[in-house]
Amino acid sequence: MGLKASGLLFYTERIYSTLVGFLFVLLVTRNLSPVEFGSWSVISSILTYACLATFTNYWVTRLRARGVVEATTSGLMLSVIFAGVASLALLFLKPLLSRELHVPESALFIALFYVPAIYINSTVYASLYALSPSRAAVSEFVFETGKMLAAVLLWLTWSITLETALLAVLAGHASQALYLLASARKDFASRPSRSVVRKVASLSVFNLATQPASLVAGLDVPLISLLTGNLAVAYYTVVNTFSGLVGYSYVLARGLYPSMLRTDDSGVHRRSVEESLRLLLLLGVPMLAGTVFVAPNLLYLFRPEYTCAADVLRVASASALLGSVGGVLGDALQGAERADVEGRSLREIANSKIFRVFMLGYVRLAVGFPLLLVAVLRETDPLKVALYARLAWLTGDTAALVLLSYWARHLANYRGIASSTVRYLVGALPAATVAWLVNPLKIREALLAVILAGAIYFSILYVIDSWFRRQVAVLISRLSALKSRSKRRERSFAVRC
């Protein structure tokens, strides 16, 4: 599947994920208090630490994309070991975490089962993504559907509590695991290779060197919980559903990384990076504009109490878009790198673009985390703490993107990308204004605002942007070809009958 087609499939999945996620969070927020919702976010943060060692799967993707079939089972063997260690550690720390972070032990017990599911899914997903990004995307459809069906079933037969919400998400992980294992079943005919295990383990030293940045950055939710309370955590995290929608524009470029790993043509690389950035900004810019204009309305859909966090959502959305652009540039730099594939020494790989991109987390941390600490230590108001913490990370994300853009300057024509971005803004501002005038306070009104704003944005863009017109023409041509093939199959079937 081509770069654009796989990217569009991933983006369709993210839209589906957002809709399902919105309904799921709506179900949860209507049944849990803000403090309980904050506790749910704290558990997510704990799981982030428990599943840190999934970073080894970065190399599973690279090796599998270059034809090393044993990468799947070898990576899976490592993940099973890591999952066992992490599960035992979480089991041992469960009473302490429950007491200090004000989270029920029953909820932490359910979270224990997430650990092996996340490790296994992460490894098989990494392998499948290397060869068939489209199937990897489908696995995410399966996860979201399984999660939502389980939530509705629990809601109808029992009730939505913190524990049942966790069980519903666990059902989604189980559904995805079944699909992934079935999709990658051919790889399981190859036994784990000691040499591949050693290579993944040795190369993962570079990932390990970056983990202190992730560990410290991941302290934001526990720190806010400890020093301000879980109400501040709720304000800080409830915005994720909508800011994530802005960040999801990154997945339009999900086909970029594996496609760059499979070719060494620098001309193809440059064209792919520029197309990926245009696709990302095509939808990322209007989504950010819409979020800025109607942030209170979006949060009102969850609970009226959350509308006061509108500025938190605006800042988080800006960070999400910067992160998406950074994700594409990071993928481009690492996709063009060949040091590990060519069998160079660890010292040479340490000087490669791969390691340089890994270390960007320290730039974000060095700029953003001190500002976050100041916010948490000096402020007591939950809403201000949430807002200032988001502003701190926005500053860090900006610094990281500036540096990443400099490193990747040879991979894209930034002047052309900037010109496209201006056109996207020209179309986005009138569309966002219309959404603001609709003033949606109910789900059906929000859908109306999205439809009207989308129609205005794409109509304006069709007039002023030649690149967008070409994409529409290609899309229409492909749809026509599909329709023609369908008609030919129908006629052939009729003749055989």
Order of alpha helices (4+ residues) and beta strands (2+ residues): alpha-alpha-alpha-alpha-alpha-alpha-alpha-alpha-alpha-alpha-alpha-alpha-alpha-alpha-alpha-alpha-alpha-alpha-alpha-alpha-alpha-alpha
